Amino acid sequence: LLLEATGVELGSRGRNGAHVLLFLDELPAMKSYAERFTFRGVAPGPHRLRAELRRADGAAFDPPVTAQVEFRVTESTLDLPR
C-alpha cells in the first residue's frame, strides 16, 4: 500500500507535521511516524488495510488523505526453525 503526500514531515510536531493511522481489519488503529511499517503475525485469509494521513495534532486533512488495499495471506511454505 502506498500513501503519497507532499508538504508534510512524518514525525514532526511542527506546522507541516504528520503521522499515519493504519487500520488492519477491525483492529484498533496503529499510529506510525515511519515511512515504512510491517505487520507481523497476520493470520492466513482475506484482510483489508486502510491508511490515513493525519496532522501532528491528530486532525484529519481536508479532504482526507487515505489509501486502502484488500489482500489475502496464504500459509507460509518456509521451513521455520524449531
PDB file with one MODEL, atoms N, CA, C and O in Angstrom:
MODEL        1
ATOM      1  N   LEU A   1       0.857  -1.171   0.000  1.00  0.00           N
ATOM      2  CA  LEU A   1       0.000   0.000   0.000  1.00  0.00           C
ATOM      3  C   LEU A   1       0.893   1.221   0.000  1.00  0.00           C
ATOM      4  O   LEU A   1       1.797   1.321   0.829  1.00  0.00           O
ATOM      5  N   LEU A   2       0.667   2.129  -0.889  1.00  0.00           N
ATOM      6  CA  LEU A   2       1.471   3.337  -0.990  1.00  0.00           C
ATOM      7  C   LEU A   2       0.567   4.538  -0.765  1.00  0.00           C
ATOM      8  O   LEU A   2      -0.446   4.707  -1.443  1.00  0.00           O
ATOM      9  N   LEU A   3       0.952   5.369   0.201  1.00  0.00           N
ATOM     10  CA  LEU A   3       0.227   6.602   0.501  1.00  0.00           C
ATOM     11  C   LEU A   3       1.213   7.733   0.287  1.00  0.00           C
ATOM     12  O   LEU A   3       2.205   7.835   1.009  1.00  0.00           O
ATOM     13  N   GLU A   4       0.957   8.583  -0.693  1.00  0.00           N
ATOM     14  CA  GLU A   4       1.880   9.662  -1.008  1.00  0.00           C
ATOM     15  C   GLU A   4       1.268  11.013  -0.683  1.00  0.00           C
ATOM     16  O   GLU A   4       0.088  11.258  -0.931  1.00  0.00           O
ATOM     17  N   ALA A   5       2.107  11.892  -0.115  1.00  0.00           N
ATOM     18  CA  ALA A   5       1.680  13.259   0.172  1.00  0.00           C
ATOM     19  C   ALA A   5       2.912  14.150   0.140  1.00  0.00           C
ATOM     20  O   ALA A   5       3.994  13.736   0.556  1.00  0.00           O
ATOM     21  N   THR A   6       2.752  15.348  -0.341  1.00  0.00           N
ATOM     22  CA  THR A   6       3.859  16.299  -0.353  1.00  0.00           C
ATOM     23  C   THR A   6       3.558  17.410   0.637  1.00  0.00           C
ATOM     24  O   THR A   6       2.400  17.693   0.942  1.00  0.00           O
ATOM     25  N   GLY A   7       4.621  18.039   1.135  1.00  0.00           N
ATOM     26  CA  GLY A   7       4.450  19.173   2.032  1.00  0.00           C
ATOM     27  C   GLY A   7       4.246  18.804   3.485  1.00  0.00           C
ATOM     28  O   GLY A   7       3.885  19.663   4.289  1.00  0.00           O
ATOM     29  N   VAL A   8       4.469  17.538   3.848  1.00  0.00           N
ATOM     30  CA  VAL A   8       4.350  17.125   5.250  1.00  0.00           C
ATOM     31  C   VAL A   8       5.639  16.426   5.679  1.00  0.00           C
ATOM     32  O   VAL A   8       6.396  15.919   4.851  1.00  0.00           O
ATOM     33  N   GLU A   9       5.871  16.411   6.998  1.00  0.00           N
ATOM     34  CA  GLU A   9       7.028  15.732   7.567  1.00  0.00           C
ATOM     35  C   GLU A   9       6.533  14.723   8.587  1.00  0.00           C
ATOM     36  O   GLU A   9       6.005  15.101   9.633  1.00  0.00           O
ATOM     37  N   LEU A  10       6.704  13.433   8.288  1.00  0.00           N
ATOM     38  CA  LEU A  10       6.291  12.406   9.241  1.00  0.00           C
ATOM     39  C   LEU A  10       7.096  12.545  10.521  1.00  0.00           C
ATOM     40  O   LEU A  10       8.320  12.671  10.485  1.00  0.00           O
ATOM     41  N   GLY A  11       6.406  12.521  11.648  1.00  0.00           N
ATOM     42  CA  GLY A  11       7.054  12.583  12.946  1.00  0.00           C
ATOM     43  C   GLY A  11       7.287  13.976  13.475  1.00  0.00           C
ATOM     44  O   GLY A  11       7.564  14.137  14.663  1.00  0.00           O
ATOM     45  N   SER A  12       7.186  14.980  12.644  1.00  0.00           N
ATOM     46  CA  SER A  12       7.406  16.351  13.084  1.00  0.00           C
ATOM     47  C   SER A  12       6.172  16.869  13.821  1.00  0.00           C
ATOM     48  O   SER A  12       5.040  16.550  13.458  1.00  0.00           O
ATOM     49  N   ARG A  13       6.405  17.668  14.852  1.00  0.00           N
ATOM     50  CA  ARG A  13       5.289  18.291  15.572  1.00  0.00           C
ATOM     51  C   ARG A  13       5.035  19.715  15.077  1.00  0.00           C
ATOM     52  O   ARG A  13       4.173  20.419  15.602  1.00  0.00           O
ATOM     53  N   GLY A  14       5.786  20.125  14.076  1.00  0.00           N
ATOM     54  CA  GLY A  14       5.647  21.469  13.532  1.00  0.00           C
ATOM     55  C   GLY A  14       4.403  21.629  12.678  1.00  0.00           C
ATOM     56  O   GLY A  14       3.549  20.746  12.611  1.00  0.00           O
ATOM     57  N   ARG A  15       4.325  22.777  12.032  1.00  0.00           N
ATOM     58  CA  ARG A  15       3.157  23.131  11.214  1.00  0.00           C
ATOM     59  C   ARG A  15       2.874  22.096  10.125  1.00  0.00           C
ATOM     60  O   ARG A  15       1.713  21.851   9.794  1.00  0.00           O
ATOM     61  N   ASN A  16       3.916  21.491   9.567  1.00  0.00           N
ATOM     62  CA  ASN A  16       3.748  20.502   8.497  1.00  0.00           C
ATOM     63  C   ASN A  16       3.876  19.074   9.004  1.00  0.00           C
ATOM     64  O   ASN A  16       4.032  18.148   8.207  1.00  0.00           O
ATOM     65  N   GLY A  17       3.814  18.883  10.306  1.00  0.00           N
ATOM     66  CA  GLY A  17       3.974  17.555  10.895  1.00  0.00           C
ATOM     67  C   GLY A  17       2.793  16.646  10.596  1.00  0.00           C
ATOM     68  O   GLY A  17       1.666  17.104  10.409  1.00  0.00           O
ATOM     69  N   ALA A  18       3.075  15.348  10.557  1.00  0.00           N
ATOM     70  CA  ALA A  18       2.021  14.378  10.261  1.00  0.00           C
ATOM     71  C   ALA A  18       2.413  12.998  10.772  1.00  0.00           C
ATOM     72  O   ALA A  18       3.574  12.735  11.083  1.00  0.00           O
ATOM     73  N   HIS A  19       1.419  12.133  10.850  1.00  0.00           N
ATOM     74  CA  HIS A  19       1.627  10.712  11.134  1.00  0.00           C
ATOM     75  C   HIS A  19       0.580   9.932  10.344  1.00  0.00           C
ATOM     76  O   HIS A  19      -0.348  10.509   9.778  1.00  0.00           O
ATOM     77  N   VAL A  20       0.744   8.620  10.318  1.00  0.00           N
ATOM     78  CA  VAL A  20      -0.174   7.760   9.574  1.00  0.00           C
ATOM     79  C   VAL A  20      -0.912   6.859  10.550  1.00  0.00           C
ATOM     80  O   VAL A  20      -0.299   6.267  11.439  1.00  0.00           O
ATOM     81  N   LEU A  21      -2.222   6.752  10.389  1.00  0.00           N
ATOM     82  CA  LEU A  21      -3.011   5.771  11.129  1.00  0.00           C
ATOM     83  C   LEU A  21      -3.228   4.581  10.209  1.00  0.00           C
ATOM     84  O   LEU A  21      -3.666   4.736   9.069  1.00  0.00           O
ATOM     85  N   LEU A  22      -2.917   3.386  10.715  1.00  0.00           N
ATOM     86  CA  LEU A  22      -3.064   2.155   9.943  1.00  0.00           C
ATOM     87  C   LEU A  22      -4.157   1.311  10.570  1.00  0.00           C
ATOM     88  O   LEU A  22      -4.108   1.007  11.762  1.00  0.00           O
ATOM     89  N   PHE A  23      -5.136   0.935   9.777  1.00  0.00           N
ATOM     90  CA  PHE A  23      -6.264   0.126  10.245  1.00  0.00           C
ATOM     91  C   PHE A  23      -6.213  -1.218   9.528  1.00  0.00           C
ATOM     92  O   PHE A  23      -6.460  -1.286   8.323  1.00  0.00           O
ATOM     93  N   LEU A  24      -5.895  -2.291  10.257  1.00  0.00           N
ATOM     94  CA  LEU A  24      -5.889  -3.638   9.686  1.00  0.00           C
ATOM     95  C   LEU A  24      -7.148  -4.343  10.151  1.00  0.00           C
ATOM     96  O   LEU A  24      -7.316  -4.609  11.341  1.00  0.00           O
ATOM     97  N   ASP A  25      -8.027  -4.643   9.221  1.00  0.00           N
ATOM     98  CA  ASP A  25      -9.309  -5.284   9.527  1.00  0.00           C
ATOM     99  C   ASP A  25     -10.042  -4.464  10.588  1.00  0.00           C
ATOM    100  O   ASP A  25     -10.212  -3.255  10.425  1.00  0.00           O
ATOM    101  N   GLU A  26     -10.471  -5.098  11.655  1.00  0.00           N
ATOM    102  CA  GLU A  26     -11.226  -4.409  12.707  1.00  0.00           C
ATOM    103  C   GLU A  26     -10.373  -4.115  13.938  1.00  0.00           C
ATOM    104  O   GLU A  26     -10.904  -3.764  14.992  1.00  0.00           O
ATOM    105  N   LEU A  27      -9.057  -4.257  13.811  1.00  0.00           N
ATOM    106  CA  LEU A  27      -8.167  -4.000  14.942  1.00  0.00           C
ATOM    107  C   LEU A  27      -8.090  -2.505  15.228  1.00  0.00           C
ATOM    108  O   LEU A  27      -8.344  -1.692  14.339  1.00  0.00           O
ATOM    109  N   PRO A  28      -7.739  -2.133  16.467  1.00  0.00           N
ATOM    110  CA  PRO A  28      -7.545  -0.711  16.765  1.00  0.00           C
ATOM    111  C   PRO A  28      -6.457  -0.122  15.857  1.00  0.00           C
ATOM    112  O   PRO A  28      -5.549  -0.830  15.422  1.00  0.00           O
ATOM    113  N   ALA A  29      -6.560   1.150  15.585  1.00  0.00           N
ATOM    114  CA  ALA A  29      -5.599   1.822  14.704  1.00  0.00           C
ATOM    115  C   ALA A  29      -4.203   1.786  15.303  1.00  0.00           C
ATOM    116  O   ALA A  29      -4.024   1.883  16.517  1.00  0.00           O
ATOM    117  N   MET A  30      -3.219   1.644  14.424  1.00  0.00           N
ATOM    118  CA  MET A  30      -1.811   1.728  14.802  1.00  0.00           C
ATOM    119  C   MET A  30      -1.299   3.067  14.283  1.00  0.00           C
ATOM    120  O   MET A  30      -1.508   3.404  13.117  1.00  0.00           O
ATOM    121  N   LYS A  31      -0.630   3.832  15.143  1.00  0.00           N
ATOM    122  CA  LYS A  31      -0.065   5.113  14.729  1.00  0.00           C
ATOM    123  C   LYS A  31       1.392   4.893  14.331  1.00  0.00           C
ATOM    124  O   LYS A  31       2.149   4.249  15.058  1.00  0.00           O
ATOM    125  N   SER A  32       1.778   5.426  13.184  1.00  0.00           N
ATOM    126  CA  SER A  32       3.151   5.278  12.712  1.00  0.00           C
ATOM    127  C   SER A  32       3.703   6.631  12.277  1.00  0.00           C
ATOM    128  O   SER A  32       3.028   7.422  11.618  1.00  0.00           O
ATOM    129  N   TYR A  33       4.952   6.868  12.671  1.00  0.00           N
ATOM    130  CA  TYR A  33       5.664   8.071  12.242  1.00  0.00           C
ATOM    131  C   TYR A  33       6.727   7.724  11.201  1.00  0.00           C
ATOM    132  O   TYR A  33       7.463   8.597  10.741  1.00  0.00           O
ATOM    133  N   ALA A  34       6.800   6.446  10.835  1.00  0.00           N
ATOM    134  CA  ALA A  34       7.824   5.966   9.905  1.00  0.00           C
ATOM    135  C   ALA A  34       7.288   5.923   8.477  1.00  0.00           C
ATOM    136  O   ALA A  34       6.078   5.880   8.253  1.00  0.00           O
ATOM    137  N   GLU A  35       8.211   5.937   7.519  1.00  0.00           N
ATOM    138  CA  GLU A  35       7.808   5.842   6.118  1.00  0.00           C
ATOM    139  C   GLU A  35       7.400   4.431   5.738  1.00  0.00           C
ATOM    140  O   GLU A  35       6.673   4.238   4.764  1.00  0.00           O
ATOM    141  N   ARG A  36       7.861   3.435   6.498  1.00  0.00           N
ATOM    142  CA  ARG A  36       7.511   2.030   6.233  1.00  0.00           C
ATOM    143  C   ARG A  36       7.017   1.396   7.526  1.00  0.00           C
ATOM    144  O   ARG A  36       7.471   1.743   8.616  1.00  0.00           O
ATOM    145  N   PHE A  37       6.086   0.469   7.390  1.00  0.00           N
ATOM    146  CA  PHE A  37       5.538  -0.232   8.549  1.00  0.00           C
ATOM    147  C   PHE A  37       5.231  -1.661   8.128  1.00  0.00           C
ATOM    148  O   PHE A  37       4.702  -1.894   7.041  1.00  0.00           O
ATOM    149  N   THR A  38       5.564  -2.622   8.991  1.00  0.00           N
ATOM    150  CA  THR A  38       5.309  -4.031   8.702  1.00  0.00           C
ATOM    151  C   THR A  38       4.426  -4.626   9.783  1.00  0.00           C
ATOM    152  O   THR A  38       4.742  -4.536  10.969  1.00  0.00           O
ATOM    153  N   PHE A  39       3.324  -5.232   9.377  1.00  0.00           N
ATOM    154  CA  PHE A  39       2.501  -6.005  10.306  1.00  0.00           C
ATOM    155  C   PHE A  39       3.059  -7.415  10.340  1.00  0.00           C
ATOM    156  O   PHE A  39       3.301  -8.006   9.288  1.00  0.00           O
ATOM    157  N   ARG A  40       3.266  -7.962  11.521  1.00  0.00           N
ATOM    158  CA  ARG A  40       3.767  -9.331  11.667  1.00  0.00           C
ATOM    159  C   ARG A  40       2.670 -10.197  12.277  1.00  0.00           C
ATOM    160  O   ARG A  40       1.816  -9.705  13.015  1.00  0.00           O
ATOM    161  N   GLY A  41       2.702 -11.483  11.964  1.00  0.00           N
ATOM    162  CA  GLY A  41       1.756 -12.417  12.558  1.00  0.00           C
ATOM    163  C   GLY A  41       0.339 -12.281  12.041  1.00  0.00           C
ATOM    164  O   GLY A  41      -0.612 -12.631  12.740  1.00  0.00           O
ATOM    165  N   VAL A  42       0.184 -11.779  10.830  1.00  0.00           N
ATOM    166  CA  VAL A  42      -1.151 -11.649  10.239  1.00  0.00           C
ATOM    167  C   VAL A  42      -1.637 -13.046   9.854  1.00  0.00           C
ATOM    168  O   VAL A  42      -0.949 -13.776   9.141  1.00  0.00           O
ATOM    169  N   ALA A  43      -2.806 -13.405  10.323  1.00  0.00           N
ATOM    170  CA  ALA A  43      -3.355 -14.746  10.103  1.00  0.00           C
ATOM    171  C   ALA A  43      -3.663 -14.984   8.626  1.00  0.00           C
ATOM    172  O   ALA A  43      -3.962 -14.041   7.892  1.00  0.00           O
ATOM    173  N   PRO A  44      -3.592 -16.239   8.192  1.00  0.00           N
ATOM    174  CA  PRO A  44      -3.992 -16.550   6.815  1.00  0.00           C
ATOM    175  C   PRO A  44      -5.446 -16.136   6.573  1.00  0.00           C
ATOM    176  O   PRO A  44      -6.280 -16.184   7.478  1.00  0.00           O
ATOM    177  N   GLY A  45      -5.727 -15.733   5.345  1.00  0.00           N
ATOM    178  CA  GLY A  45      -7.083 -15.352   4.975  1.00  0.00           C
ATOM    179  C   GLY A  45      -7.137 -13.962   4.380  1.00  0.00           C
ATOM    180  O   GLY A  45      -6.102 -13.325   4.185  1.00  0.00           O
ATOM    181  N   PRO A  46      -8.349 -13.483   4.087  1.00  0.00           N
ATOM    182  CA  PRO A  46      -8.519 -12.162   3.482  1.00  0.00           C
ATOM    183  C   PRO A  46      -8.403 -11.056   4.534  1.00  0.00           C
ATOM    184  O   PRO A  46      -8.802 -11.232   5.685  1.00  0.00           O
ATOM    185  N   HIS A  47      -7.855  -9.923   4.121  1.00  0.00           N
ATOM    186  CA  HIS A  47      -7.664  -8.783   5.024  1.00  0.00           C
ATOM    187  C   HIS A  47      -7.867  -7.483   4.263  1.00  0.00           C
ATOM    188  O   HIS A  47      -7.804  -7.446   3.035  1.00  0.00           O
ATOM    189  N   ARG A  48      -8.110  -6.420   5.016  1.00  0.00           N
ATOM    190  CA  ARG A  48      -8.212  -5.070   4.464  1.00  0.00           C
ATOM    191  C   ARG A  48      -7.312  -4.156   5.288  1.00  0.00           C
ATOM    192  O   ARG A  48      -7.378  -4.146   6.517  1.00  0.00           O
ATOM    193  N   LEU A  49      -6.476  -3.396   4.601  1.00  0.00           N
ATOM    194  CA  LEU A  49      -5.608  -2.419   5.250  1.00  0.00           C
ATOM    195  C   LEU A  49      -5.974  -1.042   4.731  1.00  0.00           C
ATOM    196  O   LEU A  49      -6.039  -0.813   3.524  1.00  0.00           O
ATOM    197  N   ARG A  50      -6.214  -0.130   5.662  1.00  0.00           N
ATOM    198  CA  ARG A  50      -6.519   1.258   5.298  1.00  0.00           C
ATOM    199  C   ARG A  50      -5.516   2.154   5.999  1.00  0.00           C
ATOM    200  O   ARG A  50      -5.218   1.950   7.176  1.00  0.00           O
ATOM    201  N   ALA A  51      -4.997   3.136   5.297  1.00  0.00           N
ATOM    202  CA  ALA A  51      -4.054   4.096   5.860  1.00  0.00           C
ATOM    203  C   ALA A  51      -4.636   5.492   5.714  1.00  0.00           C
ATOM    204  O   ALA A  51      -5.222   5.831   4.687  1.00  0.00           O
ATOM    205  N   GLU A  52      -4.466   6.298   6.761  1.00  0.00           N
ATOM    206  CA  GLU A  52      -4.947   7.679   6.718  1.00  0.00           C
ATOM    207  C   GLU A  52      -3.872   8.596   7.274  1.00  0.00           C
ATOM    208  O   GLU A  52      -3.395   8.396   8.391  1.00  0.00           O
ATOM    209  N   LEU A  53      -3.492   9.598   6.499  1.00  0.00           N
ATOM    210  CA  LEU A  53      -2.529  10.598   6.934  1.00  0.00           C
ATOM    211  C   LEU A  53      -3.243  11.595   7.833  1.00  0.00           C
ATOM    212  O   LEU A  53      -4.310  12.104   7.487  1.00  0.00           O
ATOM    213  N   ARG A  54      -2.649  11.870   8.989  1.00  0.00           N
ATOM    214  CA  ARG A  54      -3.228  12.822   9.944  1.00  0.00           C
ATOM    215  C   ARG A  54      -2.223  13.912  10.276  1.00  0.00           C
ATOM    216  O   ARG A  54      -1.014  13.700  10.190  1.00  0.00           O
ATOM    217  N   ARG A  55      -2.727  15.077  10.655  1.00  0.00           N
ATOM    218  CA  ARG A  55      -1.873  16.180  11.100  1.00  0.00           C
ATOM    219  C   ARG A  55      -1.223  15.810  12.433  1.00  0.00           C
ATOM    220  O   ARG A  55      -1.660  14.873  13.103  1.00  0.00           O
ATOM    221  N   ALA A  56      -0.191  16.541  12.810  1.00  0.00           N
ATOM    222  CA  ALA A  56       0.536  16.260  14.051  1.00  0.00           C
ATOM    223  C   ALA A  56      -0.394  16.250  15.262  1.00  0.00           C
ATOM    224  O   ALA A  56      -0.175  15.487  16.202  1.00  0.00           O
ATOM    225  N   ASP A  57      -1.433  17.092  15.248  1.00  0.00           N
ATOM    226  CA  ASP A  57      -2.368  17.149  16.378  1.00  0.00           C
ATOM    227  C   ASP A  57      -3.462  16.084  16.300  1.00  0.00           C
ATOM    228  O   ASP A  57      -4.353  16.055  17.149  1.00  0.00           O
ATOM    229  N   GLY A  58      -3.408  15.209  15.295  1.00  0.00           N
ATOM    230  CA  GLY A  58      -4.387  14.136  15.155  1.00  0.00           C
ATOM    231  C   GLY A  58      -5.562  14.471  14.259  1.00  0.00           C
ATOM    232  O   GLY A  58      -6.359  13.592  13.932  1.00  0.00           O
ATOM    233  N   ALA A  59      -5.685  15.725  13.856  1.00  0.00           N
ATOM    234  CA  ALA A  59      -6.804  16.129  13.000  1.00  0.00           C
ATOM    235  C   ALA A  59      -6.632  15.568  11.587  1.00  0.00           C
ATOM    236  O   ALA A  59      -5.513  15.408  11.098  1.00  0.00           O
ATOM    237  N   ALA A  60      -7.748  15.278  10.952  1.00  0.00           N
ATOM    238  CA  ALA A  60      -7.730  14.783   9.575  1.00  0.00           C
ATOM    239  C   ALA A  60      -7.458  15.932   8.612  1.00  0.00           C
ATOM    240  O   ALA A  60      -7.796  17.080   8.898  1.00  0.00           O
ATOM    241  N   PHE A  61      -6.855  15.626   7.484  1.00  0.00           N
ATOM    242  CA  PHE A  61      -6.705  16.613   6.423  1.00  0.00           C
ATOM    243  C   PHE A  61      -8.053  16.787   5.733  1.00  0.00           C
ATOM    244  O   PHE A  61      -8.905  15.899   5.791  1.00  0.00           O
ATOM    245  N   ASP A  62      -8.248  17.939   5.074  1.00  0.00           N
ATOM    246  CA  ASP A  62      -9.486  18.205   4.361  1.00  0.00           C
ATOM    247  C   ASP A  62      -9.132  18.595   2.930  1.00  0.00           C
ATOM    248  O   ASP A  62      -8.643  19.703   2.705  1.00  0.00           O
ATOM    249  N   PRO A  63      -9.362  17.727   1.968  1.00  0.00           N
ATOM    250  CA  PRO A  63     -10.033  16.427   2.075  1.00  0.00           C
ATOM    251  C   PRO A  63      -9.104  15.387   2.702  1.00  0.00           C
ATOM    252  O   PRO A  63      -7.886  15.567   2.720  1.00  0.00           O
ATOM    253  N   PRO A  64      -9.689  14.289   3.220  1.00  0.00           N
ATOM    254  CA  PRO A  64      -8.879  13.237   3.834  1.00  0.00           C
ATOM    255  C   PRO A  64      -7.873  12.645   2.837  1.00  0.00           C
ATOM    256  O   PRO A  64      -8.151  12.534   1.643  1.00  0.00           O
ATOM    257  N   VAL A  65      -6.702  12.272   3.359  1.00  0.00           N
ATOM    258  CA  VAL A  65      -5.667  11.612   2.557  1.00  0.00           C
ATOM    259  C   VAL A  65      -5.641  10.158   2.998  1.00  0.00           C
ATOM    260  O   VAL A  65      -5.138   9.842   4.076  1.00  0.00           O
ATOM    261  N   THR A  66      -6.185   9.267   2.163  1.00  0.00           N
ATOM    262  CA  THR A  66      -6.320   7.862   2.539  1.00  0.00           C
ATOM    263  C   THR A  66      -5.932   6.949   1.381  1.00  0.00           C
ATOM    264  O   THR A  66      -5.892   7.360   0.221  1.00  0.00           O
ATOM    265  N   ALA A  67      -5.650   5.710   1.729  1.00  0.00           N
ATOM    266  CA  ALA A  67      -5.417   4.649   0.744  1.00  0.00           C
ATOM    267  C   ALA A  67      -5.907   3.356   1.369  1.00  0.00           C
ATOM    268  O   ALA A  67      -5.893   3.211   2.592  1.00  0.00           O
ATOM    269  N   GLN A  68      -6.342   2.416   0.539  1.00  0.00           N
ATOM    270  CA  GLN A  68      -6.872   1.145   1.039  1.00  0.00           C
ATOM    271  C   GLN A  68      -6.513   0.026   0.070  1.00  0.00           C
ATOM    272  O   GLN A  68      -6.455   0.226  -1.143  1.00  0.00           O
ATOM    273  N   VAL A  69      -6.275  -1.158   0.632  1.00  0.00           N
ATOM    274  CA  VAL A  69      -5.992  -2.329  -0.186  1.00  0.00           C
ATOM    275  C   VAL A  69      -6.591  -3.554   0.491  1.00  0.00           C
ATOM    276  O   VAL A  69      -6.592  -3.660   1.718  1.00  0.00           O
ATOM    277  N   GLU A  70      -7.095  -4.471  -0.314  1.00  0.00           N
ATOM    278  CA  GLU A  70      -7.539  -5.772   0.191  1.00  0.00           C
ATOM    279  C   GLU A  70      -6.541  -6.805  -0.298  1.00  0.00           C
ATOM    280  O   GLU A  70      -6.088  -6.748  -1.441  1.00  0.00           O
ATOM    281  N   PHE A  71      -6.196  -7.756   0.577  1.00  0.00           N
ATOM    282  CA  PHE A  71      -5.202  -8.762   0.225  1.00  0.00           C
ATOM    283  C   PHE A  71      -5.501 -10.060   0.955  1.00  0.00           C
ATOM    284  O   PHE A  71      -6.322 -10.092   1.872  1.00  0.00           O
ATOM    285  N   ARG A  72      -4.836 -11.124   0.547  1.00  0.00           N
ATOM    286  CA  ARG A  72      -5.009 -12.444   1.161  1.00  0.00           C
ATOM    287  C   ARG A  72      -3.645 -12.959   1.590  1.00  0.00           C
ATOM    288  O   ARG A  72      -2.685 -12.918   0.821  1.00  0.00           O
ATOM    289  N   VAL A  73      -3.566 -13.447   2.829  1.00  0.00           N
ATOM    290  CA  VAL A  73      -2.358 -14.093   3.341  1.00  0.00           C
ATOM    291  C   VAL A  73      -2.555 -15.591   3.191  1.00  0.00           C
ATOM    292  O   VAL A  73      -3.576 -16.134   3.614  1.00  0.00           O
ATOM    293  N   THR A  74      -1.578 -16.258   2.590  1.00  0.00           N
ATOM    294  CA  THR A  74      -1.638 -17.713   2.440  1.00  0.00           C
ATOM    295  C   THR A  74      -0.693 -18.349   3.450  1.00  0.00           C
ATOM    296  O   THR A  74       0.149 -17.674   4.042  1.00  0.00           O
ATOM    297  N   GLU A  75      -0.842 -19.634   3.636  1.00  0.00           N
ATOM    298  CA  GLU A  75       0.050 -20.358   4.548  1.00  0.00           C
ATOM    299  C   GLU A  75       1.483 -20.240   4.054  1.00  0.00           C
ATOM    300  O   GLU A  75       1.742 -20.308   2.853  1.00  0.00           O
ATOM    301  N   SER A  76       2.391 -20.068   4.966  1.00  0.00           N
ATOM    302  CA  SER A  76       3.797 -19.986   4.604  1.00  0.00           C
ATOM    303  C   SER A  76       4.316 -21.365   4.223  1.00  0.00           C
ATOM    304  O   SER A  76       3.941 -22.368   4.830  1.00  0.00           O
ATOM    305  N   THR A  77       5.175 -21.407   3.224  1.00  0.00           N
ATOM    306  CA  THR A  77       5.811 -22.669   2.838  1.00  0.00           C
ATOM    307  C   THR A  77       7.270 -22.691   3.273  1.00  0.00           C
ATOM    308  O   THR A  77       8.013 -23.605   2.914  1.00  0.00           O
ATOM    309  N   LEU A  78       7.681 -21.695   4.040  1.00  0.00           N
ATOM    310  CA  LEU A  78       9.063 -21.628   4.503  1.00  0.00           C
ATOM    311  C   LEU A  78       9.293 -22.613   5.632  1.00  0.00           C
ATOM    312  O   LEU A  78       8.405 -22.847   6.452  1.00  0.00           O
ATOM    313  N   ASP A  79      10.488 -23.192   5.675  1.00  0.00           N
ATOM    314  CA  ASP A  79      10.873 -24.035   6.807  1.00  0.00           C
ATOM    315  C   ASP A  79      11.313 -23.116   7.935  1.00  0.00           C
ATOM    316  O   ASP A  79      12.341 -22.447   7.835  1.00  0.00           O
ATOM    317  N   LEU A  80      10.543 -23.088   8.992  1.00  0.00           N
ATOM    318  CA  LEU A  80      10.863 -22.231  10.123  1.00  0.00           C
ATOM    319  C   LEU A  80      11.700 -22.998  11.132  1.00  0.00           C
ATOM    320  O   LEU A  80      11.499 -24.200  11.303  1.00  0.00           O
ATOM    321  N   PRO A  81      12.643 -22.327  11.814  1.00  0.00           N
ATOM    322  CA  PRO A  81      13.437 -23.019  12.836  1.00  0.00           C
ATOM    323  C   PRO A  81      12.545 -23.526  13.949  1.00  0.00           C
ATOM    324  O   PRO A  81      11.544 -22.898  14.295  1.00  0.00           O
ATOM    325  N   ARG A  82      12.910 -24.653  14.501  1.00  0.00           N
ATOM    326  CA  ARG A  82      12.120 -25.238  15.600  1.00  0.00           C
ATOM    327  C   ARG A  82      12.751 -24.927  16.927  1.00  0.00           C
ATOM    328  O   ARG A  82      12.232 -25.333  17.967  1.00  0.00           O
TER     329      ARG A  82
ENDMDL
END
